[in-house]
């Protein structure tokens, strides 16, 4: 395909599309493996509690007849519970997600080489880049073995976004429109996509935090006997780690992503002055980006304020998460503005 003086490498473009599809497939496999790890972790916690009770009972009954001390340290108790099949599957998930991430990054790189430009010049490419950043942020923030199963909830929106991008927003590899032929494309869009990916992880963590706060006590009740759909939901909630862990993860992601997002907005304003002769014009994209930035600033303030740092702050963070998604889809695809050319 020839467009002006730019030659698109069709072979590399096809490889990029193939790698994109491979990444989605591997992410789906990893997501189910992580879900299996969640189930296994839950079973192991219950088995450990039963072992503690049994050990305590045996210690009480033999206290008068034996002088042998009972070792009830966590390490010794953990040895008493064998790894379940679901835990063994879960142990495979973390390496598998790296395979998907490698295919995903290779897809982005090959598309960039095929078109001889930064590979985030349209909605399909931007979503791919954002999702890759989201997965990278997820594997870094959730690298602790006990937190790794939470990647299943990070991969779920990533898979959905990538499916939407590949099914309805796909664009053939080609040079960008003239308005995007600027070095600011590589700077501004890359910063926005990376920060958006990190903030998406934070949004997922806050959603899970609110779910855990709402139904966690009921889900962890050993006397609960729900069945059907409700029982399935309660079992899933019971598998989610503690609310404090989720709150910390959400906060750490915003602390990193918020200033990066602000830097991306500033770079966009500089590019706007170069392209359109003004730094800020309250274009729909600019307006919603500013609103999202204000929401995340409010979250950080609430997180440091007594009486707001728990559920109220989480709701503010979820509002920022919604603003990001609204900016990504509605503003780019529905609302007419100067940024509408960026995708379709």
Order of alpha helices (4+ residues) and beta strands (2+ residues): beta-beta-alpha-alpha-alpha-alpha-alpha-alpha-alpha-alpha-alpha-alpha
